[in-house]
Structures are given as structure tokens and as C-alpha cells.
């Protein structure tokens, strides 16, 4: 049936008709009804709007080019009319060069394409009883008032079939197809209608016409202004209600009207806001636990023995540290790091370990409960059986289908755009391009590392000289801090620049790859973009967490980068604080940049546009012209919204052991993000074409991969980046005999025990500091935690037994923590089914009732038909067998 319909409906893939056979739109003047959504007759609804600039008034192109453009547009509009659409053109009120072509899909066209597109439509009202939740009384406090936005009536649905038209719940033909469905159908037609044929290659689709400038815009209409309800009684003013009850900042603590969002914008936008709201709600639990761990660190920091020893003038004050770079750096006192050691006690505490374990379990709960919620939405929004064959092939794919292959399933010939060999070549090229760009990012990270190594020498040589007079600044503006902050800012700038470039590259690569459906296209682009963003955003954090300060040698034999730059060392307290600084700059800078790019820029553009329009005219402006002056949503739609949140999800889970407040900051950001995204969609952008979506697509497996990786990264942060394991080893083994001299387990003496001793006479000439040694001491201590035999020992400067104890403890900790969390994650995943029993029952019940309804109606028709035939046969027999009248 579908093949027949396709052959019937899309006959426009042929040569363009002659000039005299072209159909043209009706022309009508604006009737001064600014909120009207209908043609000039007030009957036919506007389902889509096309905007172009009158070719006779264009001055930017050659005359021949203008004629070609006009010809293509006229052919395209004629073919739209041939496909059953009705067009009405109106000249702009504000700019006489602009022409608005309003598109209306009649009943027959809607029915035909609804069957082609497998659109599910109501059969009968849903008679399943829903049980009230025990928490309804609580959630009702945060729900939108049902008197303002009334709950949608639920129906049993089935894919539309014209043959069974009488089985569907049609009370009014004008409202049977809602505006979102009508726009979706019209966009389907617009994307497949031809406008030219060149060298036997058909050119078609509104997207290409927009790209070449033949049309300036194509969009469905908002149904009203967001500031006030529509003055037209036939318009429901759903946009105004969405702004008032959803997008307005006053609703920041209210639950979202998801069914209403889905009705107005379609399932694709609805599922995004459902996921974002669910993620934000789950962050509440993580934020509470994170704040609890942070407060625990704040309350116990005064009892932090090792920090007290650093700040003690009799302990830390007597420990002289070796220079941190060659020649230019000088010796320094450990007490300089007193402030940073106090801060480190807040983050590097036992509460951090508890929080890291908790987050490993939280992320599993989040993903499992989201699957259940997603299954509920699939049922409620009729996407349970949204199979691949229901999604239409992309026009770009269809246009390239020149190769014939045999379908293994149907055993019939079908057309594909490339052979198996061609597909392999395309995939190899795309993979190579992505790999090249990832290498480019790694090269930029290496460049930043070289910057850190080289600029540290400059800061070490000049910073202390200029700030000697200001002791307060000297406490905070150390060479390490200055290097870390400037490197993080440069890293952020590089990330943003590479993002802009790679976005265009990723789109070009995906276009060349030629995915079959829009879902395949978005999933492919998502994978490429996230892989790039993962390396781009997280590489510097991985470097600080797991590589910086780990391979530095010792003062007498340092390790050099590229044979020139001495490898970076961590502060005496480790690199945890620097990792926190890097996270804060990237996450904070990214949030500010995204809000400027996504919210402020569209608002400023629209403000300038409105100001210019008001300056030109005070005339009444129709709805289609008001919407035209809004910003286009872009080809990628919600892609960047998802990407922003999933990158944030990565920061919240991958590096949460270094910053327990990350979930709280993410929670605050997301509460604002929901309303900003809603405000942006409702007020600043044209209405998106409603699209069907079953789930969040490729983002689901990406988050599952992040969840698995997060367990490893947090375990390694605690083991290798924080100082927790060395402290525990000292407390339980090396503070008491046979290694220690204390009678009971204690942290006293930890600082003196963990900094290895180095004899200054063992410095090589290449690294010996210029500044003279002061006092009568002949040794200095290594800056970073390292455990080596002292000078004079038969194994001097080699790793001692403490080092091997610590390494063994770190490895054991990683293995135990990973296995425990993975085991708990497995148990949770097994216990929590992806689809709740309640939803399963609803799906089965709907299938049963739908099949029964369609089957019974068919039987009634058959019985009725057979009954008539039987009556005729019986009458024929009676007349044949009746004896003749005498």
C-alpha cells in the first residue's frame, strides 16, 4: 500500500513543466487582522509559510541569475499545487520586496500523506483507569493549574488508513489533524517536491532552495503573540499559555506542562524538556549529598593535622623546599602553601570518598529511572511502535539512489546511493577526518602544556620580585596559581575556537557519509561531535588529574619535555586544587558563553529588528511577518542543547571527586537553563517543524559510557590525584613501629615523613639555582609527595618501601572501589526494569483494544455485506423455485 501511495503521490520527479502549464499561487491583500492564521477567506488554515524576495526588485544579482531563480521558484510552487497544496501570496506590509506564500493542506492531502507517513491518530477515547499516585497531593503544589492548561484527552491510536476512515475518532475534520501534525505533513511534501532537472539529476526540496537563497525562510506559524492572547476566537493562544505558565521566570519551581509542550512543538522537543527536567530533579539528591560532604570538609578542616603541620612555624617553617624550575627559581619555605593546604582539607577529606562512591551509584539510578520514564512517555505520546520503516528516508539520500541491490529480507530490488565498496570508502574517509581533528586537539593540549612549562619560568623569576612588598597578595598569587589560571583561560579560548571550526567540519563529514534517515543523520553527527567535544573539554582535566606531577624525576635528575622544558610539578598538597580551578573556569566560562550565544544574541538581533521595523512603519503587521522577523532555529535544532547538558553531565560525574559542589552548581544552572530554553523557543525563535522522536537518541548510550568511565576516573582521582591514600598508609602503617616512632596510630609527623630529602650539592649545573643558599642547611625537600631514600643511603634517591606500600594501596583501592560500585550498578540495573509493569499493561491493553476495535468493525462490514448478498441469493432462489401461477 505504501509503495503504491508513494508512486501516486510523488509524480513530480520528472521534467519541469512548460511555462504555460505552470500553476501560480492566489494573490490576496492583508486584511488587517494581525492574529489571523487563515487565508483571506477565513476558512483555510495556514499550515506553512514560505518567504522570498521579489526577483524584479533584487539589485544584487545579474539579470540572468534573477530569471533562473524566479523560474525555479515558479516550477517549485507549481509542483506544490500539483501535489494538492493550496497557496496564497501576500506582499509584505513593512518591506515591499518581500513576498509571503501561505501554504494550506486540504483534507484529502492530509489523509493521503498521513497514511504514507504512518501517523498515529485517535481511534476512540482511552477507557483505561489510571490509579492516583500517593505523591499527587505533593506534586499538585508544583503543577500548572489545570483550569489554565487543561489536560489532554487520551485516545487509543493506530496508524492512519484511508480505507478505515470510519474507524477513527473524527468529530470535526478541521481539528482531527492538529496544527503540529498539519505542519509536519506539509514540511514532508515541501522537502520532496522537485524544482529543476539538470543532467538527469533531479533537484528538489525546500532545504536546497533555502541554501541557494531562492527562498529566504520557511516555517510554520506561532498561533499568537507570547505577550497577549490572540484576538481571533478561532486561535487557541497556546504560545501565550506556554510563555505564561512555562517559560516565564516566575515558574522556575513549577513542573513543566510536558503534554502541552509536546502538543505545540512535537515529540522531539517534548522529550528533550522531559529529559532535562528529570535530570534536574535527580540532581537535587546529588546536590544535597554533595553539600553535606562539602560541609563535612569545612567542619573538619580545623582538625586536619597535616595542614596544621604545614602552617606550624616550627614544622613547616623549618622545611625548605627545592626550586621548582631550573636556575631561575629559588628555594622557598613550605609555610607559603598554608592557605592552599587549608582549602585542600575541605575537598580532600573522607567525605569526598563517600561522595565519589555515592555518585557512582547515583548515575546508575538516574539512567535506569530515566529509561522507565522514557517508556512511559513513549506510551503516552504514541511512539512505542515508532519503527524504522515509519521514519521517512531523507530527500538527500533518495536523490543519490542510483545503484540497484537485492534486499535480503524482501528479495526485491531496491535502490541505494552507493555500493558496499563505496560505503567502506566513505566510512574510512569520515573516520580518518574525525581522527585527524582529534589529533589536532591533542596537539593544542600539548601546546598549552608547553606554555605552562615555559611561562612558569617567567612567573617564578618575576612574580616574587614585584610583589615582595605586599604580603597578602604573595599568599595567593604564586607562580603555580598564575600559571594555572592563565593556562586555563587560554585552554578555554582554544576550546571555543576549535568548537566553531569543528562544527562545520562535522556537518560536512556527516553530509558526505549520507545517512539514510534523519535519526541516523543526527546520531552520526552526535557521535562525531561528542567525541570531539569529549577530547576538547576533558583533555586538559585528564592531564592535570592523571599526568601532571606524576613523571618528574627528582631535583638531581628531573624529567624534561622535548629535551628542553622541565616537567611540571604539583603543589605540595597535590594537583586536586588545580583540577578544581580548571573545572571552575571551563564550566563557568562555558555556561556564560553558551548563554550569551544562545539567549543574548537572538534577543539583541530581535530587538534591533523590532526597532528598525518600528522606525519604518507603525502599520498593523500580520502574524506571518511577525514570525519572519524572529530568529531561525537552525538545522541542528536541539543538538547544542543536548550537547551542553551532556558535557555538563560529564563534568558532574567524571571529576566529581575533586569538586563535591559540582551537582549543586549544575542544579542551579539547569533550573535556569529550562526556563531560558523555554523562553528562547517561545519568544525569540520561529516555531520549529514538529518532529517525531521515540527517545533521546545517541545521547543515551553516550551517557551510559560516561557513567562507566566515571567510576574509573573518580577512583583514580582519589588514588593518584588526592593525598588520601598516602595519608591512610602513614596512619595505619608508618606512624607506628616498626616504621614509625609513635606509640599509637596518628597523623603527627606526616609532613616531615612524606617530603623526600635532597642534598643541594647534588644539583647538576644545568638545574642549579642562581640564587645563593641561605643559612647553614645543606638539604632541601622535594616539592611533591615522593618517597625516596635520603642522601647518604646506599640506595639514595631511589624509591623507598613507603613508596611501594602506597602504590600497592592505590592499586588495591582502585580495584576494590571499581568492583564494589560496578557490582552495585549491576544489581540496580537488574532490579529496576526498563519498562514498568504498569506501562507494559497499558501497552498490551491498548494493542488488544485497538486490534479488537478494528477487527470487529471489519467483521461488521463483512457481515453486513454478506447479509445483503445472502438476502439476494435467497430471493433469487425463492423466485426460481416458486411454482408458476395457475
N, C-alpha and C positions, 0 to 999 in steps of 0.2 A: 504493500500500500504506500509506504513512504517513498519508494523508488518511483512509483507512478506519479505521486504528487510532485516530486522533485522535477520530473520530466514535464509535468503540466505547468508548474508554477514558474520555473526559471527558463523561459524560452528566449531570454534577452541575450544569451551568449551567441550572438550572430553578428552579421554586419550591421553597422549603424543604418537606420532608415534614411530615406532621402529627405531633403529639406522640406519638400511639400507635404510629407507624411508626418512631420513632427507634431506632437501634441504639446500645447503650451498651457501653463497654469492660468487659472482665472485671475483677474485683477480686481482689487477692491480697495477702497479708501478706508482709512482708520475711522471708526465710528465713535471716537472719543469715550470709549469705555475702557479705562486703563486696566481693570481687573478681569476683563473677559478672556476666557480660554477657548473661545469658539470662533468659527469662521464668521464672516459678516452676516450670514443668515441666522446666526444664533442657535443653530441646530447641530452642526458638525463640529466635533471636538478637535482641538489642535493637539495632535499626538507627537509632533516633532517640528522643529523649526530649522530651516537652512538659511544661511545669510551669505550674500555675495555682493561684490561691488560692481555697479553698472559699468560694463565694458566701455560704453560710449563716453563715460566721464573719467576713465582712467588716463593718466598722463605719464605713467611710469614705465609703460611697456611700448614696444613697437606696435604699429597698427596691425601687422600680420599676426603677432602674438596675441593681441586682443581678440582678433577674429577666431583664432584657433580655440582660445579659452571659451569664448562665447558658444562656439559650435559644440564643444564637449559638454558644456553645461546644458545646452538645449537638448542634446541627444539623451543625456542622463535623465533630465526631467521628463522627457517624452517616454522613456522606458519605465520610469516610475509610474506614470499614468497608465501605460500598457499593462503593468502589473496590478492594476486595480486601485492604486492610491489616488487620492484627490488632493490637488494642490491649489493654493490661493496665494497670490503675491501681493504685497503691500509695500509701498515706499516708506522709508524711514521718516519719522517726524523731525528728528534732530539733524540728520545728515542725508541730504537728497541723493548722495551717491550710493547709499546702502539700500538693498532690496531684501525684504524678509519673505521667504517662501514657507508658508504654513502647510503642514502635511497632515492629512486625515486618512485613517484606515477604516473603510466601511465594514459592516458586519460580515459579509462574505469573505473578505480578505482576512479578517481576524480569525474566522473559523478555519479557513484553509491552512493558514500558517501555524495556528495553534496545534493543529494535527501534525504538521511537519516537524514542529519543534518539540513535540511530546509535552506540551504544557499541561500540568495538572490543574483541573478545575473542579468546582464543587459538584458532588452527586446528590447529597442530602445532608441536613444538619446532623452534627455529631451527637449521638444519644448516649455516649459513654459517660457514666457518672464519675466525677473527679472527687477524690477524698480531700478534705481540708487538712492542710498541714498544721502540726501543733504550734509552729512558729508564725502562723499567719497573723496573729494579733500583734506580734512584734514587727514583722516586715511591713504591715499595713501603715505603720507610722512613717515609713520612708518611701512608700509607693506613691505614684502620681494619683491624684483624685480621679476616681472612675467616673464621676459626673462630668469632668472636663474632657478626659480622653477615655471614651467608652471601650471596654474590652471587645475585641473582635470575636464575632460569632465563629465557632469552629464547625468545619464540614468534613465529611468523608470525601476524598477526592480520587480522581483517576485521570490518566492521560486522555486528553480530549479526542473524540472521534466524531466526525460529522454524521456518520451512519447511525450513531446512538445519541443524536442530539436531544431526543425526548427524555433520555435518562438523566440528563444533567439538570441541576437546580437553577433554572432560568426564570427569575421573576421579572426581570427587566433587561432587555437586550443592551440598553445603554450602560448599565452598571455591571453586567455579567463579567466583562473584561475590565478590570480596574485600570486606572491610568498607568501604573507601573508596567503591567502586562502589555498594554497597548504600545507603550514606548519601546518595550523590548522587541515586540513583533516588528514594528516599523524600522527599528535600527537593524534588525536581521535582514530586511528587504534592502535597505539603503546600502548595506555592506556587500550586496551581491549583484547589484544591477550594473550593467555594462554602460560605458560611455564612449568607447572607441575600440578599434581593432587596428593593430599595426603589425605588419609582417606575420600575420596569422596568430598573433598573440593578443588575447583579449585583455583590455584594461577595464577594471571595474572597481566599484566600492567607494564609499564616501571618504574613507581614510586617505586614499590617494589623491582625491580631489582637494581635500583639506591641505595635504602636504604640498601640492603644487600651487596653492593659492587661488584655485578656481572658486572655491567656497572659503569664506573667512571663518565660519563657525557652523556647527550642527549640534543641537542639544534639545532635550525635552524641557518643557516649561515647569517652573515652580508654580504652585497653584494659587499663591497670594504673596503679598508683601510679608516680611517677617515682623514688621513693626505694628501692623494692624490687620484685622480680619478682612477678607475680601468683601467688596460691596456687591458682588454678583451672588445672588442667592443660590445659584447652581454650583458654586465653588465651595468645597468643604473647608478651606483655610487650614489645611494640615500643616503647612510650613509655619504658619503663625503659632499654632499649638506646640509644634516641636521646639520652636525658639523659646516660647514662654515657659514650657514645662520641662524642657530637657537641656537646651543649650545655654540658657541664662545662668550667670554665675550664682544666683540665689539657690539654684538646685544642686549645689555641689555635694550635698549629703543625701540627695534623693536617689532612689533606684531608677534605672533607665527604663523608659517605656519601649522595650525591645520589639514587641509585636508591631507597635505603631511605626517604629523606625524601619522595620523590615517592610511594612506595607508601603511606605513612602519611597524608600531608597532601594529596596530589593534585599535579597538574602545575603549578598556578598558584603554589603556594608553592615547589615544587621549582625552577621556572625562576627565581624571584627569588633564591634562595640560590645557584643556579648562576651567575647574572649577577654577584651581589655577590662571590662567590669569585673569579671570573675577573677582575673589575675590580681586586680587591685584589692578585691575583698580578701583574697588569700594572703596578700602582703600584710594585712592587719596583724595576723598571728605572728608572722616572721618579724614584723617591726616591734611588737610588744616584747618578744623574747630577746631581740637584738638590743633594745633599750635596756632591758633587765641586765644583760651581760655587760653593757657599757657602764651602767650604774654600779654594778658589782666591781668593775675595774676602778672606777672613781673612788669607791668607798675603801678599797683595799690598797690603793696606791701608797698610802702613808705607811703601810706595814710592809712595803716592798724592800726587803733587806739589801738586795744588790744595788738598788737605786740609792739607798741611804749611804752605802759604802762609796758610790761614785761621788756623791756630794760632800762626803765627810772630808774636811781638810787634812785629817790625819791619815786617811787611807787613799782616797782618790787624789788628794792634794799632793801626795808624795809619789804618785805614779806618773812618770814622764813617758810620753808616747813618742814612738819613732815618727819621722816625717812621712807624709802621705804621698809625696811625689819626689822625683829626683832633683837634687841640687837646690831648686828654688824654695822648696818647703823647708820648714824649720821644726824643731822639737816643740811639743806642746803638752799642757797639763790635762789630765783626764777630767778634772772638775769642769772644764769648759762644756762638756756634754751633760751637765747636771740636769738642765731643763728638758732636753730631749729624752733622757732616761726616765724622768718623771712621767712624761707623756707616754712613753713606751709601756710603762707599768699598767696604763689603762687598757691598752689594746693587747698587750702580750701577757694575758693572765689565764687562769684556769677557765674562766668564763668563755674565753674565745674558743677553747677546745670543745666545750659543751655546745656552743652555738654552731660550730662547724659541723658537728655530728647531727644536730637538730636540722640544719639546713639541708643536709644530705637526704634526710627523711622527708622534710617539707616539700622539696621539689618533686619527689615521687608522689606524694599525696596530691599536690597541685595538678600534675599531669593526669593522674588516674581519675580524680574527681572531674577534671575538665572533659575527659572522654565521656563520662556519664552525662554531664550537662550538654555536651555536643550531641549525644544521641537523643536527648530529649528535644533539642531544637530541631534536629533532623525530622523527627516525627511531627512536631507541631508546625513546622514550616514546609512540610511535604517534600523533603529532599532525601527521604530514606532510600528510595529506589532511583536516585539520580545517577543512572548508569552512564557509561561512556558513550553508548550509542545515542543517548538523549542530547548530548552536547554536540553542537554542530561543528563541522570542520571549518577551520579558519579560511577566509577567502584567499589569503596569500598562499596557503597550501594547495587549495583547489586549483589555482591558476597555474601551478607548476606540475600538475599531474599529467605527465606525458608518457610515462613508462607503464606498460601493462604487465601485471603479475597475477599469479593464481592464488586466490585466498584459500588457505589450508582448511578453514572451517566450512565455508560455504561452497568450496570447489567451483567458484565462479571467478571470472576475470575481473580485476579491479585496477584502477589507475593510481599510481604512486608517483611522487615527484623525482625519485632517484632510485637507482639500483642498490643492491646490497653493498657493492664495492663503493659506489658514490657516497652512501651513508657512512661507511667506515672512514673515507677520506674527510668528509665534513666533520665527523666526531674527532678525528685526530687533529685537524686544524684547530677546532674550537678548544680542545684540551690543551694544545700547545700554547694558544694565545692566553688562556687563563693562567697557565703555569708561568709564562713569561712575565705577566703582570704581578704575580705573587713574588717572583724573584726580584722584581723592581721594588716592591715594598720592603722586602728583606734588605735590599741594598740601601734603601733610605734609612732603615733602622740602624744598619751598620754605620752609615754616615753620621747619624745622631750620636752613636756610641763614640765614634772618633771625635766628634765635637765635645762630648763630655770629658773625654780624656785630655784633649788639648786645652780646653778652656779652664779646666780645674787648675792647671799650672798657673794660668794668668791670675785667677781669683786668689790662689794661695799666695802668690807673690805680691799682689797689690792690695787685696782687700784689708788685710790686717794692718797694713801701713797707713791706710786712710781713715780707719775708724778707731784707732787706738784711744782717741780722746773720749769716745762715747761707749762706756761700758755696757749700757743697756742694749744698744744695737749689737755689740760684739757677741752678746749671748745668743742672738737669733740669726744674725747674718753671717753665718760661717761659710767657708768656701764650698762645703758639701751642699748646704742649703741653696746657695746662689746657683751652683751648677745644676742641681736637681730641678729647681723652679724654671730656669731659663730653658733647659733641655726639654722639660715637659711642655712648655709653651711652644717651642719650635716643633716638637713632635705633633702637637695638636694642629698647628698650621699646615704641616706636611700632610697629615691625615685628611684634612678638609680639601686641600688642593687635589690630592690623588683621588678622593671620592668623586669630585666633579668630573675629572678626566675619565675615570674608570666606568662611571655610569654610562657614558656614551659608547665606550668600547664594549661593555657587556651587552648593551642593546644591539649593537652591530653584530656581535658574535652570535647572539640568540636568533636574530633575523636570518643570518646565514645558515644556521642549524635547521631552520624551517620546521618547528614543531607542528604537530597535526591539529591540535585543538588549543583554545585559549588557555585552558587549565594546564596543558603540557607546556605551553609557552611561558606562563607565569612561574610554574615550578622550576623550569630550566633556568630562567632568569634569576629566580630567588636563590637557587643553589650557587650560581656563579657569584652573585652579588654578596651573599653572606660569606662565602669562602674568602672573598677578597676583604670584606669588612672585618672578618674574624682576624685575619693576619694584620690588617691595617690598625685596628683598635687595640688588639690584645698583645701584639708582639712586644711592645715596649714594657708592658706589665709583666709578661713572661720573662723578659730579660732581667728586670730588677728582682723578680721573685726567685728565680732559679739559677741565674748565671752570674749576676754581679757579685763580686766579692768571693766567689767560690773557687777561682783558679788564679790566685795572685802570688803564689810562692811565699817567700818571707823576705824581710828587708835586705838580707845579704844576697839573695838570689831571686829578684822579682821577675814576674812573667810579663812579657811585652807583647802588645798588639802590633802587627805589621813590622815587628822589629824596631819600633820607634816609640810607641806610646805605652806607658806602664799601665797595666790593667787596673781597673777601678777597685777600690776597697769600700766595704760598708762602714758605716759608723760603728763605734764600739757596741752600740745596742743592736746592731744588725740593720738590715735593709727594710724592715717592716714599716717604719715611719715614712721612708721614701716611697714605698709602694702605695701607701695611703695617700701621700701627696700627689703622686701620678694619677691615681684613680680619681681623686677630687677634681683635679684640673681637667682631665679628659671628660669625665661625666658631667661636671658643671658646665664646662665650655661647650660640650655637645648639646646640652639641654638649651642653653642660651642661644646658640647658633640656630638650632632647629626651630625654636620659637620665632626668632627673627625671620628666618627663611619661610616658614610655613604660615605664620599668622600676621606678623607686622608688614611684610612686603605686600601680600594681597590686600591688606587693609589700606595701606598707603596708595597702592595703584587704584583701588576702587574710589578712594577719597578724591584723588586727583581727577579721575574720570567723571565723578559726580560734579565736582567743582566746575570742570570745563563745560559739562552739559548744562549746568545751571546758568553759567555765564553766557552761553549761546542762546538759550531759549527758556521760557517759562511755560511752554506748552505742556499739555497733558501727554504723557508718554505711555504707550501700551506695554502690557506685561512682557511680550517677547523682546521689546527693545530694552526694557529694564534689565532683563536677564542677560542680554547680549553684552552689556557693559560690566557684568560680573566676570570673575577670573575663570578660565577653563580648568578643569580638574587635572588634566594631563593624561597621557596614555597609560602610565603605570598605576593610576588610581591610588589605592591604599597601600601600595608596595612600601613606600617610605615610612608610613605609619607603623606597619608591622616591623620593618627593619629596625626602626628606632627603639621599639619596645623589646624586641628580641635581643638587640645589643645590650640594652639595659638589663634584661634578664640574665645575660651572660656575666655582666659585672656583679650583679647581686648574688649569683651563685658560684661563679668560678673563683672569685677573690674575696669572698665574704669573711674569711678567717682573718683578713688584715683590717677589716673595717665593719664592725657589727652594726653601725648605724646606716649602712647602705640600704637595707629594706625600708627603714623609716623615710629616708630621702626619696627612695623610689615611690613609696606610697604617696607622699605629698605631691611629687611630680605627676603621678598618674591621676590623682584626683583632679588636678588642674588640666592634665592632658585630655581627659574625657570631655570636659566642658569646652576646652579650646578647640578640639577636633570637631565637636558638635557645633560650636559657634561658627567655625570656619566653613563647614559644609552648608550650614543653614543660611548664613548671611553673606559670605564672601565669594562663594563659588556657584557656578551654574549647576543645575541639577544633573547628577550622574545618570547615565543609562542604567536602569536596574538590571542586575545580573544574578543568575542563579549560582549558588555555591553550597556544597554539602558540608564542607569543613574549612579549616584554616590552611589547607593545602600543605605545601612543603615545609611550612613553619613547624608543624607538629613533629616530624622526625628530627628536625634541627634542634628543637628544644629537648627532645629525648637524648640526643647526642651530647648536648651541653650538660644535661643532668648527670650523665655517666662520667663525663670528663671532670665535672665539678668535684666529685668525691676524691679523685686523684689529686687535683690541684690543691684543694684545701688541706688534704693530708700532707702533701709535700710542703706547703707553706708553713704549716705548724712544725714539720720536722726540720726543714732546711732553712727557712727564712726567719722564723721566730727563734727565740732563745729558750724555749720551754724545755726541750729535751736535754740540752746540756745542764740546765738547772736541776732537772729531776735526777739526772745521773750523779751530779755532785751531791745533791741532798741525800740520796739513798746509798751511794757507794763511796764517794771520795771525801765526804766530810767526816767520816769515822774511820777508825783503823780497819784494815792495815794501811790504807792510802792517806787518810786524814788524821788529824791530831785531836779532834773534838770527841768528847765522851758520848754525845748523842747526836742524832741527825739534826743538822742545822744548815742554814744558808750563809752563815758568817764565814768570811774568808773566800767567798766565791769569786769576787772580782780579782783579788790578788792571785787566785789559782788559775784563772782562765786566760789571762793575757801572757803569752809566751815572752821570755826574756831574750834580748838580743844585745850582743856586745858591739858598741859603736865602732870599735877598731876593726870590725869585720866588714864594714861598708866598702863596696867597690868604688873606685874612683868615679865611675860613670853615674853613681847614685848618691855619692857622699854630699851632704848638705853644705851650702856655702856658709851658713850662719855658724858661729863657733859654739861649742858646748859650754854650758854654764854649770857651775858647781863642781863637786868632786865625784859625781856619779859616772860610772863607766858603761852603764847599760841603759837601754830604753825598752819599752814594751810594744809589741805588735798592736796595731790599731784594732784589728778584727779579732773575733774569737778564734784562736788557733791554739792547738795543744802540741807543743814541741819540747824536746829536751833542752835544758838551758846550756849556755856556753860552758865548756869545760867537761861536759859529759862525753863519754866515749861515742855516743850517738847524737852529738849536738846538732840541733836544728832539724832532727828527724822527728816524725810523729811519735808521741808517747802513748802509753797504754790508755790514758784518759780519752785520747782521740778515737781509738778503736772501740772503746766502750760506747762512746757517743754515737759513732757510725752504726754500730750494731743496734743500739737502742732506736735510732732513727728509722732504720730499715724495718725493724720489728714493729715499730709504731705504725708505719705506713701499711704494712701487710695486715696487721690486726684491724686497724681502723677501716681500711677498704673492705675487708671481708665481712666485718660486722655490719657495716652500712649496706653493702650490696646484698647481704643475706636478708636484712630487714626490708630493703627495697623489693626484693623478690617476693617475700611473704606478703607485703602490702599489695603488690601488683596482682598476686594470685587471689587474695581475699576479696579485693574490690573488682567486680566485673565491669567491663567497659560499657555495658548496657544494663540498666537496672531492670529488675523483674517487672516493675510497673510499666516501663516503656515497652518491654517485649510484649506484654499482654495487650497493650494498646495497639501495637503494630499488627499483631495477629488478629485481634478483633476487627480492626479496620479492613484488613485484607479479606477476612471472612465475609463481613457485611457487604463490602464492595462487590466481591465476586457473586455473592448471593443476589444482590440487587440487580446487577447486570444480567445474570443468568436467568433470574425469574422474569425480568422484563422481556428478554428474548423468547423465553418459553411462552409467555402470554401472547406475544406477537405470532409465534408459530401456531399456537393453539387456535388463536382467532382466525388466522389464515386457513389452517387445516379444517377448521369448523365450517367455514364458508364453502371450501372445496367439497367437503363431505356432504353438506346440505345439497349442493348442486348435483353431486353424483346420485344421492338418494332420490332427488326429484327426477333425475333422468331415468333412473331405474323404474320409479313408480310410473312415469309416463309411458315407458316401454312395455312394462308388464301389465298395465291396466287393460282389461278386456274392452273391446270396441263397443260403443253404444249400439244397442239394437235399433 
